């Protein structure tokens, strides 16, 4: 019962913020992503990978010329 009361108190204190948070999450507000940005981010990534990664980081970095345009297309899909 105490945990539930605490959860409700937290929810009550942040519920007034939800409309502004939800507004910020609209896809229309996201900036356009460029190839140069994606390429720079991929190249600056650590080479560490996790067992849950779909693709090892080293492979992503090796294939940045192929993967960056695909990532840009996915990231900018909402602008079309």
C-alpha positions as a Markdown table, in Angstrom:
| # | Residue | x | y | z |
|---|---|---|---|---|
| 1 | Unk | 0.0 | 0.0 | 0.0 |
| 2 | Unk | 2.8 | 2.4 | 0.8 |
| 3 | Unk | 4.5 | 1.8 | -2.6 |
| 4 | Unk | 1.2 | 2.5 | -4.4 |
| 5 | Unk | 0.7 | 5.7 | -2.4 |
| 6 | Unk | 4.2 | 6.8 | -3.3 |
| 7 | Unk | 3.6 | 6.1 | -7.0 |
| 8 | Unk | 0.4 | 8.0 | -7.0 |
| 9 | Unk | 2.0 | 11.0 | -5.2 |
| 10 | Unk | 4.8 | 11.0 | -7.8 |
| 11 | Unk | 2.3 | 10.8 | -10.7 |
| 12 | Unk | 0.2 | 13.6 | -9.2 |
| 13 | Unk | 3.2 | 15.8 | -9.0 |
| 14 | Unk | 4.2 | 15.3 | -12.6 |
| 15 | Unk | 0.9 | 15.0 | -14.4 |
| 16 | Unk | 0.7 | 18.7 | -15.0 |
| 17 | Unk | 3.9 | 18.5 | -17.0 |
| 18 | Unk | 2.7 | 15.8 | -19.4 |
| 19 | Unk | 1.1 | 18.0 | -22.1 |
| 20 | Unk | 4.3 | 19.9 | -22.6 |
| 21 | Unk | 6.4 | 16.8 | -22.6 |
| 22 | Unk | 4.1 | 15.1 | -25.1 |
| 23 | Unk | 4.2 | 18.2 | -27.3 |
| 24 | Unk | 8.0 | 17.9 | -27.4 |
| 25 | Unk | 7.8 | 14.3 | -28.6 |
| 26 | Unk | 5.9 | 15.1 | -31.8 |
| 27 | Unk | 7.8 | 13.9 | -34.9 |
| 28 | Unk | 7.1 | 17.3 | -36.6 |
| 29 | Unk | 9.4 | 18.9 | -34.1 |
| 30 | Unk | 12.5 | 16.7 | -34.8 |
| 31 | Unk | 15.3 | 18.4 | -36.8 |
| 32 | Unk | 16.4 | 17.0 | -40.2 |
| 33 | Unk | 19.3 | 14.6 | -39.8 |
| 34 | Unk | 22.2 | 14.8 | -42.3 |
| 35 | Unk | 24.6 | 12.2 | -43.6 |
| 36 | Unk | 27.5 | 14.1 | -42.2 |
| 37 | Unk | 26.0 | 14.1 | -38.7 |
| 38 | Unk | 25.3 | 10.3 | -38.8 |
| 39 | Unk | 28.7 | 9.5 | -40.2 |
| 40 | Unk | 30.4 | 11.6 | -37.5 |
| 41 | Unk | 28.4 | 10.0 | -34.8 |
| 42 | Unk | 29.1 | 6.4 | -36.0 |
| 43 | Unk | 32.8 | 7.1 | -36.4 |
| 44 | Unk | 33.0 | 8.6 | -32.9 |
| 45 | Unk | 31.2 | 5.6 | -31.3 |
| 46 | Unk | 33.2 | 3.3 | -29.0 |
| 47 | Unk | 34.0 | -0.1 | -30.6 |
| 48 | Unk | 32.5 | -1.9 | -27.6 |
| 49 | Unk | 29.5 | -4.1 | -28.4 |
| 50 | Unk | 26.9 | -5.7 | -26.4 |
| 51 | Unk | 25.6 | -9.3 | -26.9 |
| 52 | Unk | 22.1 | -7.8 | -27.5 |
| 53 | Unk | 23.3 | -5.6 | -30.3 |
| 54 | Unk | 21.8 | -6.5 | -33.7 |
| 55 | Unk | 25.0 | -5.6 | -35.4 |
| 56 | Unk | 28.5 | -5.3 | -33.8 |
| 57 | Unk | 29.7 | -1.8 | -33.5 |
| 58 | Unk | 32.9 | -2.6 | -35.4 |
| 59 | Unk | 30.8 | -3.8 | -38.4 |
| 60 | Unk | 28.7 | -0.6 | -38.3 |
| 61 | Unk | 31.8 | 1.5 | -38.3 |
| 62 | Unk | 33.3 | -0.5 | -41.1 |
| 63 | Unk | 30.2 | -0.1 | -43.3 |
| 64 | Unk | 29.5 | 3.5 | -42.4 |
| 65 | Unk | 29.3 | 4.5 | -46.1 |
| 66 | Unk | 26.4 | 2.0 | -46.6 |
| 67 | Unk | 24.7 | 2.3 | -43.2 |
| 68 | Unk | 24.7 | 6.1 | -42.7 |
| 69 | Unk | 22.5 | 6.8 | -45.7 |
| 70 | Unk | 20.0 | 4.2 | -44.5 |
| 71 | Unk | 20.0 | 5.6 | -41.0 |
| 72 | Unk | 19.5 | 9.1 | -42.4 |
| 73 | Unk | 16.6 | 7.9 | -44.6 |
| 74 | Unk | 14.9 | 6.2 | -41.5 |
| 75 | Unk | 15.5 | 9.3 | -39.3 |
| 76 | Unk | 14.1 | 11.7 | -41.9 |
| 77 | Unk | 11.2 | 9.5 | -42.9 |
| 78 | Unk | 8.8 | 11.7 | -40.9 |
| 79 | Unk | 9.6 | 14.7 | -43.0 |
| 80 | Unk | 8.2 | 13.2 | -46.2 |
